[in-house]
């Protein structure tokens, strides 16, 4: 006899917001943060060398995503010039630190 399964949307929504799910998203974000710190460039000639590398943060919430219906983890860099390091400018090549960190650290 074939097994039957009836999905409960409410149950799936509760599962996606569980404290354990939020903790797992934070664990993954922290792993990505560790890789991002390792990949971060340091310009020894700048007035504050290592500021970009020291500006990585992680956070998680149970109400994230586009519909605010699931646990998510966030990784961000608070340096004001982080977007220029990530995407580059006409004079500085893009480093794609967060992209590469997510690719490498997000595997597990």
N, C-alpha and C positions, 0 to 999 in steps of 0.2 A: 504494500500500500504506500502511496506517495505521501510524503509529509506536507503539511499545509502551514503556511505562515501568513499571518495578517499583521501588517505593520501599523503601529500606532504613531501617528505624527506627533502627538503630544509626548509620547514616551521617547521618541528620537530627539525631540527638542530638549527634554529634560536631561537626556544622556549627554548631549552636546554642551550643556552648561554645568555639568557636575564638577565639584571641586577637584576630583581626580583628573578630569579632562583639562581643566584650567592649569593644574600643576604640570601636566605633561606638555602643554603649550609653552609654559614658562621654561621648562627644562630644555625644550628644543630651541627656544629663543636664546637662552644662555649659552647653549652649544654654538649657535651661529655667532653670537657675540664674541666668544673666545676665538673663533676662526677669524672674524673681522679684525680683532685686535692684533692677531698675528700677521695679517695681511696689510695692515695700515702703514702707509708710507710716513716717514719722519723726515722733515726738511731741517737739517741742522743749521741752515743759514737763516731760518725764520726767527722772529723775536721770541717766540714761544714754542720751541721744538717739542714735539710730543703731545701738543694740545689735542690734535685730531685723534690720536691714538687713545688718549685718556678720556675722550668724550663719548664713548659708547655706553648706551643704557638699554636695559630690557624692562619689560612690563607685561602684565597679562590682565585680562578681564574676562568675565563670564558673558558679557554682553557686547560682543564684537562682530565683525563681519559686516557685510553690506546691509543686512536686515537686523543687525544687533540681536541675533538669535543663537550665538554659539561662542564658545571659549576661543580666544585667540591670544597669541603671543606677539609682542612688538619688539623690534630691534631698531634703534635709531641712534644717530650721532647728533649731538647738540651743538657742535661747532658750527658757527654761522656759515662757514665756507664748505661744509660737507658736500653739498650738492655739486660744487665745482670739482671736488676731488673725485666724486662718483662719476659724473658725466663729462668732465673736462670743459675746457674753453677753447677759444681759437688759438691760444698760445700754450695751453697745458693739455697734455693728453689725458683721456679718461682712465681712471684706475679701476673702476667697477668693483670696489672693495665689498660692498654689501651684496651685490649680485654674486660674486665669486664665493663669498662666505656662505650664502644661502645654498648655493650649488654643492659646496663641499661639506658644510656642517649640517645641512638639512637632510642628509641621507639616513641618519639614524635617529 
